[in-house]
Amino acid sequence: MNLKSLINKSWYGSIGFINNDSDIELLGSYLLHNKLVLDEYKGHIFTFTYNELNKEYLTEVIHSIYPEAIISILDENRGHNFGTADLDNAVFDMCKSLGIEWLCKTSTDIILQPEVLNISIQEADFYYMNGIGYGGMVKYNFDNERIINEDFYPQTNFYFIDTTKVDYLYDKEYVDDTYNFIQNLENYSGRVWEHIEGWTCEDFLKKCVIRNNLSKYHLVSHKKYRILLETIKHQQIHDCSHKNIMMEGICHFQHPDQNILII
């Protein structure tokens, strides 16, 4: 079985932050780049927070490519970390409410090459790309085989999940309580995990998969994952979201002014 068969029954659920019209123009260029792959999805959902938003322009850009796409805009933007958690919950909850079984949760800065359709997969409830950085490798003493067999830290910017087998994505009460907590912190760094251990969307997603006993499948082959691990080690890459690294036709292209490393 290849990934195309899963994509054909999945909804593409993308989240993003709109700062100004330039972000909308960039979104449009990413959608056009991804169109050969995005055309294979059953439907499309786009959910946003914003600073300044021309809603008509945003709708025009998205609907010029996908006229039936669902567009949702959150009333409140609670910043990078909490805002992302809110967006992730919003797109998941929308799928649950609409009776959508398979969600491909992604973000507006993901680019996809047609080769992604040919990724070989096995039956599972959750398909993901593992996130690890230099610091994460240290605790395994840079033992690649241990990392492959033991480490589970799913990236949140591209994964597939069977929503019918999940109770909820992230604990909203916990997210709200911790948001209120950091409002009263002096010298808050903006990195919530530096103040509250285990507060990352990756940790929340991991807990969701474990809590619901989902079977999982890594979308990156062992061969390419070993190359990635060696690259992280030698270049001392600490960011576990692997920005601007292309694997299996999938890239978190957050820095369009920088080159892409293809593995």
Number of C-alpha atoms within 10 A of each C-alpha: 11 13 17 20 14 21 23 17 17 23 23 26 27 24 24 21 23 18 13 13 15 10 16 23 14 14 20 19 13 17 22 15 14 16 17 14 20 20 15 18 19 16 20 21 21 20 21 25 24 19 11 11 18 13 13 8 13 19 16 15 18 21 14 12 14 18 12 12 16 16 16 16 18 13 9 12 17 14 15 14 17 19 19 22 22 23 24 25 17 20 24 21 16 16 19 18 9 8 11 19 15 24 29 26 22 23 24 25 22 21 22 24 17 15 13 18 20 14 15 13 18 13 11 14 20 22 25 22 23 22 17 23 18 20 17 17 20 11 10 14 11 16 12 18 12 12 19 15 8 10 16 18 20 25 21 25 22 20 19 26 22 17 20 14 14 17 11 16 22 20 13 13 9 11 17 12 10 16 15 11 12 16 9 9 10 7 7 12 11 12 12 18 12 11 15 12 9 12 18 18 21 21 17 20 18 18 16 18 19 12 12 14 12 17 12 18 17 19 23 21 14 13 9 13 20 16 13 20 22 15 14 20 17 9 10 14 17 15 14 18 20 22 17 21 18 20 22 19 18 21 23 23 21 16 11 11 7 9 10 15 12 13 14
